[in-house]
């Protein structure tokens, strides 16, 4: 058997562009490597803090994200994703710059999820920051106009701790914030047939949200597992 080289790293098809953060990343979080049943390759984008990306519109950060994405490809990854749904703003630019498939945001699933649902049902979005998730973020991710959006803003723990980049996280309080926000979104929009979690830090609470609302829950985990399956198909 003969094989061909050309990469520095093998076996990690998915490269993840990480925000420069220090808050706890519990199992289920995209930035906790134990979340994934397959190897991934991380690259921290220095100066891209949660607040700067989510509340600051990632202003001035495109070049550093492109540079980091190119480094991941040079290392050997076959596809790129990010650990913040708000980076849908950079979808086109990153894809054009790196020459491999790019999946910046879990929000890119919304239109597809809608096609799975019965007539009269649609997906809703749960975000960490409803006040700064703009129509442009949604447009760049291909989210249909009028899609309902709920948020954990105003909760006790989750939004504050993550966007404040705090060193401690009350997991039970963060879970409650997510569950309460999801329930409120469903009550306000009884036609919902599924939920899409914008924030990659919401994944640890997906099962709780599913139990509380009875709706299917799509997240960055479901998106990246699908992405990985295309980059590295199973051999039969």
N, CA and C of each residue as an Amber inpcrd file, in Angstrom:
protein
   708
   0.8460000  -1.2010000   0.0000000   0.0000000   0.0000000   0.0000000
   0.8750000   1.2430000   0.0000000   0.5180000   2.1950000  -0.8500000
   1.2200000   3.4740000  -0.9060000   0.2500000   4.5890000  -0.5220000
   0.7180000   5.5590000   0.2510000  -0.1120000   6.7000000   0.6470000
   0.5910000   7.9830000   0.2590000  -0.1900000   9.0560000   0.1560000
   0.3430000  10.3640000  -0.2350000   0.2240000  11.3390000   0.9220000
   1.2520000  12.1240000   1.1470000   1.2520000  13.1170000   2.2200000
   0.8530000  14.4970000   1.7250000   1.3030000  15.5110000   2.4340000
   1.0070000  16.8870000   2.0560000   0.3860000  17.7120000   3.1530000
   0.0260000  17.0600000   4.2690000  -0.5640000  17.7780000   5.4000000
   0.3540000  17.6810000   6.6100000   0.1760000  18.6130000   7.5280000
   0.9050000  18.5480000   8.7950000   0.1630000  17.7140000   9.8240000
  -1.1870000  17.7210000   9.7410000  -2.0270000  17.0200000  10.7070000
  -3.0090000  16.1370000   9.9560000  -3.1770000  14.9070000  10.4340000
  -4.1170000  13.9680000   9.8250000  -5.1400000  13.5070000  10.8660000
  -6.3250000  13.1940000  10.3950000  -7.3330000  12.6280000  11.2710000
  -8.2910000  13.6220000  11.8820000  -8.0360000  14.9190000  11.7210000
  -8.9470000  15.9560000  12.2060000  -9.4470000  16.7290000  10.9980000
 -10.5940000  16.3340000  10.4820000 -11.1170000  16.9480000   9.2600000
 -11.7290000  18.3220000   9.5220000 -12.3350000  18.4900000  10.6980000
 -13.0160000  19.7420000  11.0370000 -12.0900000  20.6580000  11.8160000
 -11.9180000  21.8710000  11.3110000 -11.1730000  22.9030000  12.0220000
 -12.1340000  23.9050000  12.6280000 -11.9330000  24.2450000  13.8970000
 -12.8540000  25.1390000  14.6100000 -12.1500000  26.4420000  14.9730000
 -12.6770000  27.5400000  14.4790000 -12.1820000  28.8700000  14.8430000
 -12.8070000  29.2590000  16.1790000 -11.9610000  29.4200000  17.1910000
 -12.4190000  29.6660000  18.5590000 -12.2920000  31.1380000  18.9350000
 -13.2950000  31.6490000  19.6530000 -13.1700000  32.9780000  20.2360000
 -12.1200000  32.9570000  21.3400000 -11.5750000  34.1200000  21.6230000
 -10.5600000  34.2820000  22.6640000 -11.2990000  34.4830000  23.9850000
 -11.5440000  33.3830000  24.6970000 -12.3980000  33.4330000  25.8860000
 -11.7900000  32.6280000  27.0260000 -12.3120000  32.8780000  28.2490000
 -11.8190000  32.1880000  29.4330000 -12.9400000  31.5780000  30.2730000
 -14.1950000  31.7680000  29.8790000 -15.2960000  31.2170000  30.6640000
 -15.2450000  29.6940000  30.6090000 -15.8470000  29.0020000  31.5820000
 -15.7890000  27.5360000  31.5980000 -16.5020000  26.9310000  30.3920000
 -15.8610000  25.9410000  29.8040000 -16.4600000  25.2190000  28.6710000
 -16.7360000  23.7900000  29.1370000 -17.9740000  23.5570000  29.5280000
 -18.3620000  22.2710000  30.0910000 -18.6010000  21.2630000  28.9640000
 -18.6320000  19.9570000  29.2700000 -18.9350000  18.9690000  28.2370000
 -20.2340000  19.3160000  27.5090000 -20.1950000  19.2340000  26.2060000
 -21.3020000  19.6770000  25.3630000 -20.9860000  20.9820000  24.6770000
 -20.2060000  21.8200000  25.3470000 -19.7530000  23.0610000  24.7330000
 -18.8540000  22.7290000  23.5470000 -18.9570000  23.5060000  22.4930000
 -18.1630000  23.2600000  21.2890000 -16.6710000  23.3030000  21.5540000
 -16.2780000  24.1370000  22.5130000 -14.8700000  24.2920000  22.8190000
 -14.3260000  23.2810000  23.8040000 -15.1620000  22.3300000  24.2310000
 -14.6970000  21.2380000  25.0730000 -14.4790000  20.0360000  24.1600000
 -13.2320000  19.6080000  24.0150000 -12.9090000  18.5750000  23.0340000
 -13.6050000  17.2490000  23.3050000 -14.0240000  17.0090000  24.5590000
 -14.7150000  15.7570000  24.8630000 -16.1280000  15.7260000  24.2870000
 -16.6270000  16.8560000  23.8080000 -17.9490000  16.9090000  23.1910000
 -18.0090000  16.0710000  21.9190000 -16.8890000  15.9780000  21.2280000
 -16.8960000  15.3960000  19.8800000 -16.4840000  13.9320000  19.8810000
 -17.2060000  13.1010000  19.1260000 -16.8310000  11.6920000  19.0150000
 -15.7670000  11.4560000  17.9460000 -15.2660000  12.5350000  17.3690000
 -14.2090000  12.4780000  16.3660000 -13.2130000  13.6030000  16.6580000
 -11.9660000  13.4840000  16.1760000 -10.9830000  14.5390000  16.4360000
 -11.3540000  15.8340000  15.7100000 -11.1010000  16.9580000  16.3650000
 -11.2330000  18.2720000  15.7430000  -9.9370000  19.0350000  15.9970000
  -9.7360000  20.0730000  15.2070000  -8.5180000  20.8780000  15.3400000
  -8.9230000  22.3160000  15.6360000  -8.4650000  22.8510000  16.7610000
  -8.8480000  24.1900000  17.2050000  -7.8130000  25.2410000  16.8110000
  -8.3040000  26.4590000  16.5650000  -7.4390000  27.6180000  16.3830000
  -8.1030000  28.8080000  17.0830000  -7.4230000  29.3600000  18.0760000
  -7.9580000  30.5160000  18.8070000  -7.6840000  31.7820000  18.0090000
  -8.7200000  32.5810000  17.8190000  -8.5730000  33.8620000  17.1260000
  -8.3740000  34.9310000  18.1990000  -7.1360000  35.2780000  18.4100000
  -6.8040000  36.2240000  19.4670000  -7.4530000  37.5790000  19.2170000
  -7.9240000  38.1760000  20.2950000  -8.6220000  39.4710000  20.3310000
 -10.0940000  39.3630000  19.9510000 -10.5410000  38.2030000  19.5030000
 -11.9570000  38.0170000  19.1710000 -12.6980000  37.5460000  20.4220000
 -12.9880000  38.4630000  21.3280000 -13.6650000  38.1400000  22.5740000
 -15.1590000  37.9390000  22.3320000 -15.8500000  37.2390000  23.2270000
 -17.2950000  37.0730000  23.0540000 -18.0500000  38.3920000  22.9200000
 -17.7140000  39.3650000  23.7580000 -18.4010000  40.6480000  23.6980000
 -18.1400000  41.3570000  22.3790000 -16.9210000  41.3130000  21.9130000
 -16.5730000  42.0080000  20.6650000 -17.2820000  41.3830000  19.4630000
 -17.4320000  40.0760000  19.4690000 -18.0720000  39.4030000  18.3440000
 -19.5900000  39.5180000  18.4160000 -20.1590000  39.2880000  19.6010000
 -21.6160000  39.2390000  19.7330000 -22.2240000  40.6260000  19.8600000
 -21.6640000  41.4490000  20.7240000 -22.2340000  42.7850000  20.9300000
 -21.5870000  43.8480000  20.0610000 -20.3720000  43.5800000  19.6080000
 -19.6460000  44.5620000  18.7950000 -19.6940000  44.2950000  17.3130000
 -20.4790000  43.2970000  16.8870000 -20.6240000  43.0380000  15.4680000
 -19.3750000  42.5250000  14.7840000 -18.3960000  42.0250000  15.5710000
 -17.1270000  41.5130000  15.0300000 -16.4120000  42.5430000  14.1800000
 -16.6290000  43.8080000  14.4960000 -16.0400000  44.8810000  13.7030000
 -14.5120000  44.8110000  13.7400000 -13.8980000  44.8810000  12.5670000
 -12.4510000  44.8850000  12.4480000 -11.7950000  43.5270000  12.5870000
 -12.5850000  42.4470000  12.6450000 -12.0230000  41.1200000  12.9080000
 -11.9690000  40.1990000  11.6920000 -12.4900000  40.6310000  10.5610000
 -12.5370000  39.7470000   9.4030000 -11.1460000  39.2510000   9.0210000
 -10.1780000  40.1330000   8.9640000  -8.8390000  39.7370000   8.5140000
  -8.2110000  38.6930000   9.4280000  -8.4060000  38.8280000  10.7380000
  -7.7830000  37.8570000  11.6430000  -8.5000000  36.5140000  11.5660000
  -9.7970000  36.5270000  11.2950000 -10.5060000  35.2640000  11.1120000
 -10.0690000  34.5760000   9.8180000  -9.8870000  35.3460000   8.7680000
  -9.4150000  34.7700000   7.5090000  -8.0210000  34.1770000   7.6920000
  -7.1370000  34.8980000   8.3710000  -5.7750000  34.4030000   8.5940000
  -5.7870000  33.1060000   9.4010000  -6.6130000  33.0670000  10.4420000
  -6.6890000  31.8600000  11.2730000  -7.2760000  30.6890000  10.4900000
  -8.2880000  30.9550000   9.6730000  -8.8850000  29.8920000   8.8620000
  -7.8720000  29.3320000   7.8710000  -7.0810000  30.2010000   7.2800000
  -6.0480000  29.7440000   6.3450000  -4.9940000  28.9010000   7.0600000
  -4.6880000  29.2310000   8.2910000  -3.7400000  28.4260000   9.0560000
  -4.2970000  27.0340000   9.3140000  -5.5930000  26.9400000   9.6250000
  -6.2110000  25.6360000   9.8330000  -6.1210000  24.7800000   8.5740000
  -6.3960000  25.3850000   7.4310000  -6.3240000  24.6410000   6.1730000
  -4.8880000  24.2160000   5.8960000  -3.9440000  25.1070000   6.1670000
  -2.5390000  24.7630000   5.9660000  -2.1220000  23.6200000   6.8850000
  -2.7170000  23.5550000   8.0720000  -2.4160000  22.4690000   9.0070000
  -2.9460000  21.1340000   8.5000000  -4.0510000  21.1730000   7.7270000
  -4.5500000  19.9300000   7.1700000  -6.0310000  19.6660000   7.3040000
  -6.8270000  20.6230000   7.8350000  -8.2590000  20.3640000   7.9640000
  -8.9390000  20.4170000   6.5930000 -10.0960000  19.7910000   6.5060000
 -10.8410000  19.7250000   5.2470000 -12.0800000  20.5990000   5.2310000
 -12.4450000  21.1610000   6.3720000 -13.6000000  22.0410000   6.4820000
 -13.4690000  22.8960000   7.7170000 -14.1250000  24.0470000   7.7070000
 -13.9890000  25.0260000   8.7940000 -15.3600000  25.3580000   9.3750000
 -15.4070000  25.4600000  10.7050000 -16.5720000  25.9920000  11.3830000
 -16.0900000  26.9760000  12.4430000 -17.0320000  27.6020000  13.1480000
 -16.6660000  28.5710000  14.1770000 -17.4480000  28.2800000  15.4420000
 -17.0370000  28.8870000  16.5410000 -17.7640000  28.6280000  17.7760000
 -18.6160000  29.8100000  18.2180000 -19.1750000  30.5260000  17.2140000
 -20.1440000  31.5810000  17.5270000 -21.0860000  31.7610000  16.3550000
 -22.3850000  31.6310000  16.6240000 -23.3740000  31.7710000  15.5620000
 -23.3960000  33.1440000  14.9230000 -22.9130000  34.1560000  15.6350000
 -22.8910000  35.5140000  15.0990000 -21.8700000  35.6830000  13.9790000
 -20.9950000  34.7060000  13.8020000 -19.9910000  34.7930000  12.7390000
 -20.5490000  34.4210000  11.3760000 -21.8650000  34.2570000  11.2920000
 -22.4960000  34.1510000   9.9770000 -22.1520000  35.3580000   9.1160000
 -21.8300000  36.4670000   9.7610000 -21.4380000  37.6740000   9.0270000
 -20.2720000  37.4200000   8.0860000 -19.4200000  36.4570000   8.4190000
 -18.2040000  36.2130000   7.6450000 -18.2970000  34.9710000   6.7560000
 -19.4880000  34.4120000   6.5980000 -19.6340000  33.1610000   5.8520000
 -19.0440000  33.2450000   4.4410000 -19.4630000  34.2050000   3.6670000
 -19.0240000  34.2960000   2.2780000 -17.5390000  34.5790000   2.1850000
 -17.0660000  35.4950000   3.0130000 -15.6560000  35.8850000   2.9420000
 -14.7300000  34.7420000   3.3280000 -15.0920000  33.9890000   4.3650000
 -14.2580000  32.8650000   4.7780000 -14.2660000  31.7570000   3.7250000
 -15.4370000  31.4400000   3.2080000 -15.5210000  30.3910000   2.1950000
 -14.7060000  30.7560000   0.9620000 -14.7680000  32.0060000   0.5520000
 -14.0050000  32.4430000  -0.6160000 -12.5050000  32.4360000  -0.3560000
 -12.1260000  32.6630000   0.9050000 -10.7030000  32.8290000   1.2270000
  -9.9610000  31.5160000   1.3930000 -10.6410000  30.4560000   1.8130000
  -9.9060000  29.2530000   2.2180000 -10.0110000  28.0800000   1.2520000
 -11.0040000  28.0850000   0.3710000 -11.0750000  27.0330000  -0.6280000
 -11.5460000  25.6840000  -0.1370000 -12.0950000  25.6120000   1.0790000
 -12.7060000  24.3870000   1.6010000 -14.0990000  24.7540000   2.1070000
 -14.9760000  23.7760000   2.3440000 -16.3040000  24.0970000   2.8710000
 -16.2320000  24.8100000   4.2170000 -17.1040000  25.7820000   4.4060000
 -17.1440000  26.5690000   5.6450000 -18.5740000  26.5930000   6.1670000
 -18.7290000  26.3070000   7.4490000 -20.0330000  26.3300000   8.1170000
 -19.9120000  27.2170000   9.3470000 -20.1080000  28.5130000   9.1650000
 -19.8190000  29.4560000  10.2440000 -20.8070000  29.4050000  11.3870000
 -22.0790000  29.0960000  11.1020000 -23.1190000  29.3300000  12.1060000
 -24.1830000  28.2400000  12.0870000 -24.6370000  27.8410000  13.2700000
 -25.7400000  26.8820000  13.3580000 -27.0170000  27.4420000  12.7510000
 -27.1020000  28.7700000  12.6100000 -28.2810000  29.3930000  12.0170000
 -28.4780000  28.9730000  10.5630000 -27.4410000  28.4660000   9.9380000
 -27.5460000  28.0110000   8.5550000 -28.4730000  26.8090000   8.4280000
 -28.8570000  26.1990000   9.5490000 -29.7650000  25.0630000   9.5330000
 -31.2400000  25.4530000   9.4430000 -31.5670000  26.7100000   9.7400000
 -32.9730000  27.0800000   9.9130000 -33.8110000  26.7780000   8.6780000
 -33.3420000  27.2040000   7.5120000 -34.1230000  26.9870000   6.2900000
 -34.3040000  25.4910000   6.0170000 -33.2730000  24.7050000   6.2610000
 -33.3620000  23.2660000   6.0550000 -34.3520000  22.6280000   7.0340000
 -34.2900000  23.0570000   8.2950000 -35.2170000  22.5170000   9.2970000
 -36.6570000  22.8190000   8.9010000 -36.9050000  24.0120000   8.3940000
 -38.2640000  24.3500000   7.9680000 -38.8080000  23.3510000   6.9510000
 -37.9460000  22.8640000   6.0910000 -38.3780000  21.9250000   5.0530000
 -38.7050000  20.5470000   5.6260000 -38.2440000  20.2880000   6.8310000
 -38.5340000  19.0080000   7.4750000 -39.8930000  18.9890000   8.1580000
 -40.4510000  20.1590000   8.4080000 -41.6190000  20.2670000   9.2770000
 -42.9330000  20.1990000   8.5090000 -44.0020000  19.7930000   9.1810000
 -45.3250000  19.7710000   8.5410000 -45.7740000  21.1850000   8.1560000
 -46.7000000  21.2440000   7.2240000 -47.2560000  22.5250000   6.8120000
 -47.8120000  23.2640000   8.0210000 -47.5210000  24.5580000   8.1020000
 -48.0010000  25.3620000   9.2150000 -47.0680000  25.4040000  10.4060000
 -45.9550000  24.6600000  10.3180000 -44.9500000  24.6700000  11.3850000
 -43.6530000  25.2750000  10.8720000 -42.8960000  25.8890000  11.7640000
 -41.6250000  26.4980000  11.3860000 -40.6630000  26.4240000  12.5520000
 -39.3860000  26.6900000  12.2470000 -38.3550000  26.6940000  13.2800000
 -38.2660000  28.0630000  13.9380000 -37.8880000  28.0630000  15.2170000
 -37.5810000  29.2880000  15.9360000 -36.1310000  29.2650000  16.3750000
 -35.5930000  30.4190000  16.6330000 -34.1830000  30.5690000  17.0140000
 -34.0890000  30.9750000  18.4820000 -33.1700000  30.3360000  19.2010000
 -32.8360000  30.7660000  20.5560000 -31.4190000  31.2970000  20.5360000
 -31.2330000  32.5620000  20.9400000 -29.9310000  33.2210000  20.8670000
 -29.4990000  33.7390000  22.2280000 -28.2110000  33.9180000  22.3640000
 -27.6530000  34.4700000  23.6000000 -27.8720000  35.9730000  23.6960000
 -28.0930000  36.6310000  22.5520000 -28.2030000  38.0910000  22.5550000
 -29.1900000  38.5490000  21.4890000 -30.4650000  38.5680000  21.8520000
 -31.4830000  38.9850000  20.9070000 -31.3610000  40.4360000  20.4970000
 -30.8000000  41.2670000  21.3600000 -30.7040000  42.6960000  21.0680000
 -29.6550000  43.0120000  20.0130000 -28.7170000  42.0860000  19.7740000
 -27.6620000  42.3560000  18.7920000 -27.6500000  41.3500000  17.6390000
 -28.6010000  40.4170000  17.6210000 -28.7380000  39.5240000  16.4730000
 -29.5400000  40.2740000  15.4170000 -28.8570000  40.7640000  14.4050000
 -29.4510000  41.6900000  13.4500000 -30.0270000  40.9610000  12.2280000
 -30.8570000  41.6490000  11.4590000 -31.3200000  41.0700000  10.1960000
 -30.1730000  40.6530000   9.2820000 -29.0420000  41.3450000   9.3500000
 -27.9010000  40.9800000   8.5110000 -27.3130000  39.6350000   8.9310000
 -27.2010000  39.3820000  10.2370000 -26.7440000  38.0730000  10.7050000
 -27.6280000  36.9660000  10.1250000 -28.9330000  37.1870000  10.1820000
 -29.8820000  36.1770000   9.7120000 -29.8240000  36.0210000   8.1950000
 -29.7230000  37.1290000   7.5110000 -29.6450000  37.0800000   6.0500000
 -28.4150000  36.3140000   5.5910000 -27.2780000  36.5750000   6.2300000
 -26.0320000  35.9050000   5.8420000 -26.1090000  34.3960000   6.0790000
 -26.9370000  33.9770000   7.0280000 -27.1030000  32.5530000   7.3200000
 -28.2470000  31.9330000   6.5200000 -28.9230000  32.7240000   5.7010000
 -30.0340000  32.2100000   4.9110000 -31.2870000  31.9520000   5.7030000
 -31.4470000  32.6340000   6.8310000 -32.6390000  32.4530000   7.6750000
 -33.8270000  33.1830000   7.0370000 -34.9650000  32.5290000   6.8770000
 -36.1340000  33.1920000   6.2890000 -36.5990000  34.3840000   7.1180000
 -37.0640000  35.4090000   6.4310000 -37.5860000  36.5780000   7.1280000
 -38.7630000  36.1810000   8.0060000 -38.8600000  36.8440000   9.1410000
 -39.9700000  36.5990000  10.0480000 -39.7800000  35.4300000  10.9900000
 -38.6020000  34.7910000  10.9430000 -38.3510000  33.6730000  11.8510000
 -38.3680000  34.1580000  13.2980000 -39.1390000  33.5320000  14.1790000
 -39.1910000  33.9710000  15.5780000 -37.8480000  33.7730000  16.2780000
 -37.5130000  34.7360000  17.1250000 -36.2510000  34.6890000  17.8670000
 -36.5300000  34.8840000  19.3470000 -35.9950000  33.9680000  20.1630000
 -36.0310000  34.1070000  21.6150000 -34.6210000  34.2820000  22.1310000
 -34.4830000  34.7330000  23.3640000 -33.1550000  35.0290000  23.8810000
 -33.0500000  34.7590000  25.3780000 -31.8360000  34.4450000  25.8060000
 -31.5540000  34.2690000  27.2310000 -31.1820000  35.5820000  27.9040000
 -31.1740000  36.6740000  27.1600000 -30.9260000  37.9830000  27.7750000
 -31.9710000  38.2380000  28.8590000 -31.5330000  38.8330000  29.9440000
 -32.4430000  39.0940000  31.0440000 -32.5230000  37.9540000  32.0380000
 -31.8610000  36.8350000  31.7220000 -31.8050000  35.7190000  32.6530000
 -30.8140000  35.9830000  33.7750000 -30.6790000  34.9950000  34.6430000
 -29.8480000  35.1770000  35.8270000 -28.3610000  34.9490000  35.5760000
 -28.0290000  34.1170000  34.6010000 -26.6450000  33.6380000  34.5320000
 -26.0540000  33.5560000  33.1350000 -26.7210000  32.8850000  32.2290000
 -26.0910000  32.4300000  30.9940000 -25.4980000  33.5660000  30.1580000
 -26.3210000  34.5030000  29.7360000 -25.8280000  35.5830000  28.8670000
 -24.7640000  36.4010000  29.5690000 -25.0060000  36.7360000  30.8190000
 -24.0390000  37.5580000  31.5480000 -22.6860000  36.8780000  31.6670000
 -22.6860000  35.6100000  32.0740000 -21.4280000  34.9090000  32.3210000
 -20.6450000  34.6630000  31.0380000 -21.3450000  34.3050000  29.9580000
 -20.6540000  34.0010000  28.7050000 -20.1490000  35.2790000  28.0410000
 -21.0050000  36.2530000  27.8550000 -20.5730000  37.4720000  27.1760000
 -19.6780000  38.3260000  28.0610000 -19.8170000  38.1740000  29.3730000
 -18.9110000  38.8610000  30.2880000 -17.5930000  38.1450000  30.4540000
 -17.4800000  36.9480000  29.8470000 -16.2310000  36.1860000  29.8660000
 -15.7740000  35.9210000  31.2970000 -16.7230000  35.4950000  32.1410000
 -16.4360000  35.2980000  33.5520000 -15.7540000  33.9470000  33.8040000
 -15.0120000  33.8690000  34.8780000 -14.2500000  32.6560000  35.1850000
 -15.1070000  31.5510000  35.7930000 -16.2790000  31.8920000  36.2960000
 -17.1560000  30.8940000  36.9010000 -18.5190000  30.9020000  36.2250000
 -19.1430000  29.7330000  36.2010000 -20.4700000  29.5760000  35.6070000
 -21.3200000  28.7110000  36.5230000 -22.4940000  29.2090000  36.8840000
 -23.4680000  28.4140000  37.6270000 -24.2450000  27.6140000  36.5900000
 -23.9060000  26.3530000  36.4310000 -24.4670000  25.5370000  35.3570000
 -25.9700000  25.3620000  35.5090000 -26.4350000  25.1430000  36.7300000
 -27.8720000  24.9500000  36.9460000 -28.6500000  26.2150000  36.5880000
 -28.1020000  27.3770000  36.9450000 -28.7730000  28.6400000  36.6120000
 -28.7430000  28.8890000  35.1110000 -27.6320000  28.5510000  34.4660000
 -27.5360000  28.7040000  33.0180000 -28.5310000  27.7860000  32.3140000
 -28.6640000  26.5790000  32.8160000 -29.6400000  25.6360000  32.2500000
 -31.0530000  26.1940000  32.3860000 -31.3730000  26.7420000  33.5440000
 -32.7050000  27.3010000  33.7590000 -32.9760000  28.4830000  32.8340000
 -31.9650000  29.3180000  32.6240000 -32.1160000  30.4450000  31.6900000
 -32.4990000  29.9480000  30.3010000 -31.8210000  28.9100000  29.8430000
 -32.0820000  28.3780000  28.5090000 -33.4670000  27.7600000  28.4120000
 -33.8390000  26.9960000  29.4300000 -35.1470000  26.3520000  29.4240000
 -36.2650000  27.3990000  29.4580000 -36.1270000  28.3890000  30.3170000
 -37.1630000  29.4150000  30.4300000 -37.2880000  30.2240000  29.1420000
 -36.1510000  30.5460000  28.5240000 -36.1920000  31.3050000  27.2770000
 -36.8410000  30.4900000  26.1570000 -36.5490000  29.2020000  26.1140000
 -37.1440000  28.3380000  25.0970000 -38.6500000  28.2220000  25.3030000
 -39.0610000  28.0360000  26.5450000 -40.4960000  27.9480000  26.8250000
 -41.2200000  29.2350000  26.4360000 -40.6260000  30.3650000  26.7550000
 -41.2500000  31.6530000  26.4240000 -41.3830000  31.8090000  24.9050000
 -40.3780000  31.3720000  24.1690000 -40.4190000  31.4650000  22.7120000
 -41.5480000  30.6060000  22.1510000 -41.7010000  29.4100000  22.6910000
 -42.7440000  28.4990000  22.2160000 -44.1400000  29.0200000  22.5710000
 -44.2920000  29.5530000  23.7760000 -45.5920000  30.1030000  24.1810000
 -45.9840000  31.2720000  23.2830000 -45.0020000  32.1020000  22.9330000
 -45.2780000  33.2700000  22.0970000 -45.5080000  32.9000000  20.6340000
 -45.0600000  31.6980000  20.2430000 -45.1750000  31.2750000  18.8460000
 -45.6480000  29.8200000  18.7930000 -46.9430000  29.5920000  18.9590000
 -47.4560000  28.2170000  19.0410000 -47.3250000  27.4220000  17.7480000
 -46.9080000  28.0690000  16.6580000 -46.7280000  27.3500000  15.3980000
 -45.3240000  26.7640000  15.2510000 -44.4800000  26.8820000  16.2730000
 -43.1320000  26.3530000  16.1610000 -43.1450000  24.8240000  16.1310000
 -42.2910000  24.2840000  15.2650000 -42.1610000  22.8410000  15.1660000
 -40.7790000  22.3470000  15.5120000 -39.8330000  23.2790000  15.7400000
 -38.4550000  22.9290000  16.0910000 -37.7510000  24.1750000  16.5770000
 -36.6230000  23.9740000  17.2560000 -35.7940000  25.0890000  17.7230000
 -34.3800000  24.9300000  17.1890000 -33.7700000  26.0460000  16.8390000
 -32.3680000  26.0690000  16.4280000 -31.6130000  26.9490000  17.4140000
 -30.6020000  26.3870000  18.0570000 -29.8060000  27.1290000  19.0360000
 -28.7080000  27.8850000  18.3140000 -28.7680000  29.1990000  18.3710000
 -27.7190000  30.0140000  17.7460000 -26.3850000  29.8480000  18.4340000
 -26.4070000  29.8680000  19.7590000 -25.1790000  29.9330000  20.5500000
 -24.5760000  28.5420000  20.7440000 -23.2920000  28.4180000  20.4700000
 -22.6340000  27.1180000  20.6100000 -22.5030000  26.7010000  22.0660000
 -22.6250000  27.6410000  22.9920000 -22.5430000  27.3270000  24.4200000
 -23.8630000  26.7980000  24.9740000 -24.8950000  26.7670000  24.1370000
 -26.2010000  26.2580000  24.5570000 -26.3220000  24.7420000  24.4310000
 -25.3990000  24.1250000  23.7250000 -25.5150000  22.6880000  23.4500000
 -25.6630000  21.8410000  24.7210000 -24.9530000  22.1480000  25.8270000
 -25.1250000  21.3190000  27.0290000 -26.5550000  21.2710000  27.5520000
 -27.3930000  22.2120000  27.1220000 -28.7580000  22.3000000  27.6300000
 -29.7940000  21.8580000  26.5890000 -29.3440000  21.3190000  25.4650000
 -30.2590000  20.9440000  24.3830000 -31.2620000  19.8930000  24.8390000
 -30.7940000  18.9040000  25.5880000 -31.7070000  17.8560000  26.0500000
 -32.7540000  18.4150000  27.0090000 -32.3560000  19.3720000  27.8450000
 -33.3010000  19.9990000  28.7700000 -34.3440000  20.8080000  28.0070000
 -33.9020000  21.4940000  26.9510000 -34.8170000  22.2850000  26.1310000
 -35.8000000  21.3770000  25.4100000 -35.3070000  20.2740000  24.9040000
 -36.1670000  19.2910000  24.2340000 -37.2290000  18.7470000  25.1970000
 -36.7940000  18.4090000  26.4230000 -37.7240000  17.8650000  27.4090000
 -38.7710000  18.8980000  27.8130000 -38.3550000  20.1620000  27.9030000
 -39.2560000  21.2070000  28.3720000 -40.2580000  21.6420000  27.3120000
 -39.8670000  21.5840000  26.0410000 -40.7300000  22.0930000  24.9740000
 -41.3730000  20.9960000  24.1390000 -40.7930000  19.8080000  24.1520000
 -41.2950000  18.7260000  23.3230000 -40.9250000  18.8660000  21.8550000
 -40.0630000  19.8290000  21.5340000 -39.6960000  20.0840000  20.1350000
 -38.2870000  19.5630000  19.8250000 -38.0350000  19.1540000  18.5760000
 -36.6720000  18.8290000  18.1670000 -35.7700000  20.0490000  18.3260000
 -34.5340000  19.8080000  18.7220000 -33.5790000  20.8920000  18.9670000
 -32.3510000  20.6820000  18.0880000 -32.1020000  21.6540000  17.2340000
 -30.9250000  21.6430000  16.3660000 -29.9020000  22.6400000  16.9050000
 -28.6280000  22.2900000  16.7470000 -27.5680000  23.1010000  17.3570000
 -26.3130000  23.0150000  16.5150000 -25.2570000  23.6610000  16.9900000
 -23.9760000  23.5360000  16.3000000 -23.4840000  22.0990000  16.3530000
 -23.8570000  21.3450000  17.3790000 -23.4450000  19.9470000  17.4360000
 -24.0940000  19.1450000  16.3150000 -25.3890000  19.3100000  16.1050000
 -26.0440000  18.5820000  15.0240000 -25.4650000  18.9990000  13.6750000
 -25.1390000  20.2770000  13.5380000 -24.5960000  20.8090000  12.2800000
 -23.2070000  20.2390000  11.9930000 -22.3430000  20.2450000  12.9990000
 -20.9700000  19.7940000  12.7800000 -20.8900000  18.2740000  12.6290000
 -21.7540000  17.5420000  13.3090000 -21.7870000  16.0830000  13.0930000
 -22.1640000  15.7850000  11.6320000 -23.1240000  16.5080000  11.0920000
 -23.5020000  16.3690000   9.6820000 -22.3410000  16.7620000   8.7690000
 -21.6800000  17.8490000   9.1090000 -20.5400000  18.3630000   8.3470000
 -19.4110000  17.3260000   8.3180000 -19.0860000  16.7920000   9.4730000
 -18.0510000  15.7730000   9.5920000 -18.3820000  14.5420000   8.7470000
 -19.6540000  14.1430000   8.7460000 -20.0590000  12.9440000   8.0060000
 -19.8350000  13.0990000   6.5140000 -19.8860000  14.3330000   6.0200000
 -19.6250000  14.5790000   4.6090000 -18.1150000  14.6510000   4.3200000
 -17.3650000  15.2150000   5.2560000 -15.9140000  15.3370000   5.0670000
 -15.2180000  13.9930000   5.1950000 -15.7460000  13.1330000   6.0680000
 -15.1490000  11.8000000   6.2890000 -16.2680000  10.7570000   6.2830000
 -16.7650000  10.3860000   5.1010000 -17.8270000   9.3800000   5.0440000
 -17.3760000   8.0510000   5.6230000 -18.3130000   7.3440000   6.2280000
 -17.9990000   6.0150000   6.7600000 -17.6440000   5.0720000   5.6310000
 -16.7090000   4.1680000   5.9140000 -16.3400000   3.1270000   4.9690000
 -17.1270000   1.8580000   5.2790000 -17.7250000   1.2860000   4.2730000
 -18.5420000   0.0750000   4.4640000 -17.9270000  -1.0950000   3.7000000
